[in-house]
Amino acid sequence: MLYALGRWQNGETQIAFSDASPILTELLRDFGPQRKSYHPEFPFWHLQSDGVWRLDTELSTRPRGSVLKRELIENNSTGSLTSDVLAALDADPTLAGEIAHRVLEGHFPQSLHSDILDRVGLNADLVISRRKKRDPKFRDHVLTAYEYRCAVCGFDLRLGNVTVGLEAAHIKWHQAAGPDTTDNGLALCSIHHKIFDLGVFTLSTEREMVVSDQANGSDGLESVLLRFHGQPIRPAQKPEWLPDARFIEWHRREVFKGSARS
């Protein structure tokens, strides 16, 4: 849906599956759970079921079951938002931002919103202005638990009395019904928060940092990640505030990309 809105915002209403397929595959791979294979044909086909998407293909007469990627390509299938949706978007310049906001808020942590918007070509200003403020108690409780220091690198910069660049991260995302409890939180600097939500690293059952074998780079990889790989994170002040194994397991299963490095 976000990809279709981005194309609409750029003046394109008809989307060929052959054009969308590689981009949807990248989006599924980079922002979705890790899978053995990725199927861009599923969202392209099944979005019809929500009544906001239509396909221009001979396959559209088929009952709403599964469709093969090969079939969509061989039939030169194209799709578009329905005429009602397009008319509503044209009539209300704020509607695209509202839809995108609801999709993002419902499924992705805020740390990934700008990246997703950039990738689908949507104007971020339309969406970010609608962000709802989070409950500050979660942030305060998590930062207190880790003594206002990043649980990975110890970052603790302040400007006067203001904490800078330190955030409270959900281990199991809020969008996945993760609770706003301290045992589902980590105090992380903005860099480690972002790459934690992207699945660049996770935690072991012993609460040690585990870096993905897909992470690559030079100085940044060493300084930000590898020197902490296999090391225990900073412990919370109280045992009951330590990350719960259930939330760690969710993150390893649904967010972490690749396999653990040796």
N, C-alpha and C positions, 0 to 999 in steps of 0.2 A: 504493500500500500504506500509506504514512504517513497519507494522508487517511482511508482506511478505518479505520485504528487510532484516529485522532482521533475519528471519529464513534462508534466502539464505546466508547471511553472516556467519551463523553458520553451513553451509553445508547441509541445509535441503531445498529441492525444492518442495516436495509433502507435502501438509498441509491438514490433516484431519479436517473436520469441527467440529467434536466432540472435538478435541484438541483446536481448535481456538476459539470456541464459548465462553467459560468462560473468556478468555483473552480479546477478542473483547468487550464483555459485560462490563468488568471493564474499558477498555479504553474509551468506549462511555460514561459510567457513570462519570468517573473522569475528562475527558477532553472535553466532549461535553456538550451541553445544557441539562438542567434537563428535564426529560421526565417521564411520568407515568410508562412506560415500555421501555426496550431497546431491539433492534432487531439485533443481530450480523449476522443473516442470510442476511440482506439487503446488507451490503458491500461485504460479501463473494459471494453473487450471482450477484449483479449488477456491480461489478468491471469488469465483462466480457464485458460490454458495451463500455469500454475504449480501448478494443483491446490489453490489456496487461496481461490478466488473463484468464485462461481456467479451466473448471471443468471436472473432470473425474467421471461422474455419468450418470445414465440413464435419469436423469432429464434434462441433457444438450440439449436434442432434443426438449424440450418444448420452445414455443415462449418466448421471453424475457419479461415476466411479473413477477408477484410476486411469491415467493416460501415460503413455511412454514418451520420454524425451524425443526419441527418434520420430514418433508419429507427429509431434508438433512441428518438428523441423521439416519433415517431408511434405507436410500439408501447408507449408508457408504460413503458419498460424500467426495471427496478430491479435492483440487484445487492447481494450481501452476501458476507461471508466465509463459507466453508463451515461446516457444523455441527461438523465435527471441530476446525477452527481456533477457532471460538467456544467450544467446550467446553474446549479447552486454555487459552485466554486466561482464562476464568472460573476454572479450577482453579489457575492459577499467576499471582499478581499481579505477578510480575517479568517475565513472558514478553513483554508488550507493549513494555517498555523494551528488552529484549534484541533483539527484532526491529528496532525503530526504530534502535537503536544500530548494528546490522549494515548496515542500509540506508544510513544517513548516513555511516558510516565507509567504506563501499565506494564511495560516489558523490559526496560533497560535502566540501569543505574545512571544517575546524572553525569557521572564521569565520562560516559560514552556518548552522550547525546550529540555533542558538537561533531565528533568524528563520524557518526552515522549520517548526520545531516550533510556534512561535506561530501560523503561518498555517494549519496543519492541526489546531490545537486539541489537541495532545498535551502532556501534563505533562512539561516539560523536565527536572525533577528525576529522573525515571525513567531518562533517557537519559544525561545529562551525567555522572552519577556513574560510568558505565561506560567513560568515555573512557580510551584507552590513552595512556601517555606516549610522546611522540615521541623519536627519537634526538636527544639534546642536541648532538651533534657538528655536525649540519646547522645548527642555530641559531647555534652558536658560530662556525662557519666563515663563515656569511653575514654576521653582524654584524661580524666582524673585517674581512671584505673591504670593508665600507662604513664602517669606522672608527666603528662604533656610532652612526651617524647615519642618519636616514631618507633613502633615495635620492631622494625627491621634495622634501621640505620642509626637510630638515636637522635635524629634531627629535632632541634628544639628552639628554632629561631623566634625571637620576640622583637617587636618594635615598640619600645616602651613597655607597656603592660599588655600589648596586643599580640596574641599568638599568630604567627605568619606561616602559611604553607603547611599546616598540620590539620588533618581531617579525620573524621570518624567514619570508617568504612564498615559496611555490612559484609559479613562473611557469606551468609545466605542472603541474597538480594531482597530488599524490601518488596520488589516487584514479584518475587517468587514466594511471598508470604513469610519472609524472614522476619522475626520479631525485632522490635527496638529494645533489645536487652543487651546488657554488657557482655554476656557470654557469646553474643553473635556479632561482636564488634571488635575492631582493631584500630588503634591510633596509628595512622600512616601519614607520612609526608605526601604531598600531592603527586610526586612521581611514583612512589610505591603504591599509592591508592589506584592510580590510573592503570598501571600494568598488572595489578592484582585483579582488577575487574576485567581486564582483557584476557586473563588466563596465562600470563607470562610466568607467573610463579604461583604456588599454592603452599599449603602446610601439610606436613606429615601428621600421623596420629600422635607422634611425640612432640608436636608443635615446633618442628624444625622447618626452615624455609627450603622449598623444593623448586628448583628452576627447570623450566621446560628445555628439552633438547632442541626445540625449534627456535629458541632465542638466539640471535646472533648480533655481532657488532664488534667494536674494538674497545676503546677506553671506557665507553659507557657501560658496556656489558660487564666488564671486570669490576668497575667501581660501584655500579648500582646493584649488580646481581651476584656475580660469581663469588665475590669475597664473602657473601653471606650464605651461599649455598651449603646446605647441610648443617647450618648453625641454628641453635634454638633462638626463637624470637624473644624479645624482652618480656619477662613474665609480668602479668598483671599483679597489682598490689595484694589482691585477695584470691584465694583458690577458687571461690565461686564466680569470679570474674574472668577466669581463663576461658579461651575459646572452647565451645562445646564440640565434642567429636562428631555429633550429628551434622552440624553446620559445616565443619571442615570436610566431611565426606561429600556433602552436597556440592561444595565448591570444586572438589577434585573431580567429581563426576560431570558436572554441568558447565563449568567455566574453564578449568585448566586445559590448555592445549598441548598436544604432543605427549611425550613421556618424560618421566623424571630423568635428569642427567645422572650419570654414574656418581 
